[in-house]
Amino acid sequence: MTRILECEELKSGDCPADWEKLPLAGERDIRVCTVCLKAVYRCANAEEARLRLAAGHRAAVAD
């Protein structure tokens, strides 16, 4: 499972959705959240995810 980090909509931590089940957003490593309708970027590691989150993006990382 690829976890979506820091869900803004739920305001309770990580999103319960599985990134791999979200619809594609035109590129291999980008999906669209069906709740907030934002792009969610699959990150290779925790550091990349931290940088995405710091930039205001949605980020997902594999468990």
Secondary structure, 3 states (H helix, E strand, C coil): CEEECCCCCCCCCCEEEEHHHCCECCCCCEEECCCCCCEEEEECCHHHHHHHHHCCCEEEEEC
